[in-house]
Amino acid sequence: MIDHVTVPVTSRRVKDLYLAALAPLGWKLHMEFTRDQIPDMPAPWFAGIGPQARPVLWLREDSGGITPIHVAITAATRADVDAFHAAALKAGLRDHGGPGLRPHYHPNYYGGFVLDADGHNLEVVCHEG
């Protein structure tokens, strides 16, 4: 099981976009650090977001060349996927595949996809029928 993942971003603004998009799933900001607070940090800024009591997705400021990645987050219901996608678009993330079944993965795979300004593919998926 993966404990957490770090996503490099070119703008700290993405934190607010991700928080707005993932709010329907109960995600929130848990921690945020700058190099002013921790001088030997490998990046100027980190923000840890996630559900419940701990961060599972870390955003890291990076001014170098960003290679987009795909992060998929599990939702309990298809309605959660729909709510995520609507909130993400409202927040300013770009549509990359509206909520719906993706039977080529498996018969109950229901996902919604958006892209951030760095091209990262953020997905929320429900595996229940």
N, C-alpha and C positions, 0 to 999 in steps of 0.2 A: 504494500500500500504506500502511495506517495504521501509524504507529510506536508510538503509545500513546494511551490515553484516560484521562480523569479522571472519577471518579464522586463526586459530593458525598454525604456520609453524615452522619447526625446523631449517630452513636456510633462511637467508636474500636473497640468490640467487634466490629464487622463484619469487621475485619481478620482476626481469629481464625476467624470463620465462613467467610470466603472461602478462607483458607488451608487449612482442613480440607476444604472442598468440592472444592478444586482440587488437593489433594495427589495424588489418583490420576493426575493429568496431569503430575506432576512440578513443580508450581508451588511457589514459596517466596517469602519476604520478602527483597527485595534492599536496600531503603533505607527509612528512616523518619526524618522530620525534625519538629521542633517549632519554634514561634516563639521559644522560648528559645535555640535553636541558630542560627536565622537570623531576626533581628528583623524584617526587611522582607518576610517571607513573606505572601502574601495570605490565608492561612488558618492557624489555630492548629496544625494537624497534617496531615501527608501521609505515606502509606505506599505504597511501590511494590512490587508483586508481579508475578511472571511466571515463565515457564519459563526454564530454562537460565541464562544469564548476565546477564539484564537485565530490568528491570520493563517491562511493557507495559500494566498496569492500575494506575492511581494512585487511591487513596482519599483524599479530602480532607474534613476535618471542616468542617461547615457548619451553623450554627444557624438559618439562614433557611429559608424555605419550599423544600422539596425537590420537584422535579418528577421522578417516576420515569422511568428510561430503560431500554433493553434493550441488554444486552451479550451477544454470542454469541462463544464461543470454540471453535475447531476442535479436534476430537479425531481421533486416527489410526484408532481402531476403535470399533465400536459397544459393545464391552465397556468402553471408557473412558467412554463416555457413561453407561452403566449404573452404573459405579463412582462417577463424579462425583455422579450423582443420589442414590445411596444414602448417600454421605458427606455430601452437603449436608443431607439430611433428618436424619441422625444428629447433625450439628452444630447443628441448630435452624432451618435455613432452611425456608420453607414450599413445599410442592409447588405447582407451577403448570403441570404437564403432564408426566406420567411419560415415561420413555424409550420411544421408538417411532418408527415411520415417519410422516412427514408428506408423503405423495405429492402433496398440492396444491402443494408447493414444487417438488419433483422426485422421481422414483421412488426414489432412494437417500437422501433426506434423513431422517436418523435423529437426533432431538434429544431432550433432556431439559431441563426448565425448573424453576426455583425462584425464589421471591421473598425478598428480605431485608426487614428491618423498615421500611425506607423505601419499599418497593414496587418497588425496582429488580428487573427481570426478568433473571436470570442464566441463560444457556443454554449448554450444550455440545452441539455438533453434529458428526456424522460424515457426510461426503458419499460415502463408499465403500460399495459393495454388500456 
